[in-house]
Amino acid sequence: MPHFKQATKLCLMPSALAILFACNSSTYLINNNPNVPHAPTEVTAVAGNTQVTVSWTAPDSDGGSPIIVYIVRSVQDTSKYCVSTFGTSCTVNGLTNGNSYTFIVTATNTNGTGPASSPSTPVKPLAGLPSAPYFVEGNAGNTQVTVTWIAADSNGSKITGYTAKAVQDSGKHCATTGSLTCTITGLTNDTAYTFIVTATNIIGTGAPSSPSRPVTPSGIPGLNWTVKYTGSANFSSVTWTGSLLVALGSGLDVYGDAYSTILTSPDGSTWTVRDSSKTIHLSSVTWTGSRVVAVGNNAILTSPNGIAWTARDTTTKNFQSVVWTGSQLIAYGFSDIATSSDGITWTMGNYPPITWLYSVVWTGSQFVAVGLNGGIVTSPNGITWTSRNSGTANTLYSVAWTGSQLVAVGDKGAIRTSSDGIAWTPRISGTTDYLRSVIWNGSLLLIPKYDSLLTSTDGATWTHRPSGTGTQPQSVIWMGNKLIGVSGTSFLTSP
C-alpha cells in the first residue's frame, strides 16, 4: 500500500493517472512510496501566444521503473495542463495573454506518481509578431504599381497595418491600416521592380514577405492592365459613349440556362445590369455618337443612352459584330451582313466572298474586312465586295486603320500592311503566337498579347515589350486616353 505524508502547501496535483492524491486548500499528500519517480528538476517556461512551452530535466531516480508519463500543470489554473509520454517538454495551450503563470511537473511510473517539481519562474503569454503576408503581386501602371497580397497571420494581436516597399528603392512605399492593397507612386517607367510587404500589430512589425515577381511601370497603353471589375457574366464586347461604358455579357443561370445581358458603368469599377434575356445572344456593341447599337443572334437593339433599349427587326439574321464608320453602321456575322445609317432601318447586303468574317474597318473611302484563311475583302459601300490577296493562309482576326496605313493581324504571328487595301505586304512580328487584336491610338499601333505587347509607329517594324501581367483582353477599344478591354468575367483598363 502506498505511503503518504502530509505537508502544508497549496495542493495542485494532477487528476489520477496512477495514484490518487487527496487535497484540500491548505495541504497536499505526497506519495512517499520509494518506488515512484523523484521530482523533475530545472523546470523552465517559455511564453508564446496564449500558450507556454514548459521544459524540465528528468528526475535523478525513476523509482526503479521506467517513467511512462509527465504531467505539467499551471499553478494558477489547474485545468490548464499538458502531457508528455516521450520527451521532457510540452506546451500548455488556452492561456490568457498578459496573465502570469508558473508551472509544476510530475513524473509517473507503474508504481505511481512522484512529487511535484519546484514551480517554474513566472511567465506571461503574449501575442507574437505577425507572420509575413502571402502571395504578393504587383500590377504596373504609368509610373506606379498597385501591390496586392493575402493577409498575414496576426499571431494573437490584431494587425494594425501593412507596408509595401519596392525592393529596388525602399523609399518608394505605401501603407494601409488593414486593406490588402495599396499603390506605390513616383516609380520610373520602363524600370523593373519587385515588392515586399510587412504586417504590423501592437507587438511590432513582422518579417517581410517573399518578393513579388518583377513588373515594369510604363506609360505605353496596353503594356500593363488593371482589373477594374470581375463579375459573373462573361464579357464579350464594350463601347464608350463619352460618359458611360456599355458592355455585353453572357452566362448561365442557376438552372443552367444561357442568358445575355447588357451592363453599364460610369468608370468600369461598378456595373449595373440594364437588360437581360434568355431568348437572344448579344455579341457586339458600338456607339454612333447619338445611339448605342448592340447586335447578336437574331437581334439588333438600340438605345439613346445605354439604359433603355428597343429591339429592331432583323429578319432573323445572325450578326457577330457591328462597326460605326462615322456615317454608317455595318453589322456582320459568319453568313450575313447589313448596313444602316441610324441603327433602326437596315439593308441586307451581299455577303463578302470570304468564309467567316472577323473584323471590319472603315478607311474613309472603303470598308476593309478580314477573316478565315487569310481572307481580305474591300467594299465602297458595305454591299458589294471584292476579294484581295493577303499572301497568307493564316486566319486574320483584326484590322486597324491609322489614317494612312491598314494593319491586319492573325494566326501564327501574321501581320500584313497596306496603304490601299488592295496590295498587302507581309511584316515580321517576331512571334508565332496568335494575334487577336490590333489598335491604333493616334500615335502607336498596339497588339496586346498574354505576357507582352507589340508596338509599332508604322506597322512595318515591331517592338516586343514584356508586360508580366499575364492578361490578354479579348475585345479592346481606345477610349481617347486609355485602352479599355474585356477578358472573360473581367473588365480591364490600361494604363
Secondary structure, DSSP 8 states (H G I E B T S, - for coil): ---EEEE-S-------SSS---B-SS-EEEE--TTS----EEEEEEE-SSEEEEEEE--S--TTS---EEEEEESS-TT-EEEESSSSEEEEES--TT--B-EEEEEEETTEE---------B----------EEEEEEE-SSEEEEEEE----TTS---EEEEEETTEEEEEEEESS-SEEEEES--TT--B-EEEEEE-SS-B---------B---SSTTSS-EEEEE-SSEEEEEEE-SS-EEEEEEEE-TTS-EEEEEEEESSSSS-EEEEEESS-EEEEEEE-SS-EEEEEETEEEEESSSSS-EEE--SS-B--EEEE-SS-EEEE-SS-EEEESSSSS-EE----SSSSEEEEEE-SS-EEEEEGGG-EEEESSSSS-EEE--S--S-EEEEEE-SS-EEEEEGGG-EEEESSSSS-EEE--S--S-----EE-SS-EEEE-SSEEEEESSSSS-EEEE--S----SEEEE-SSSEEEEETTEEEEE-
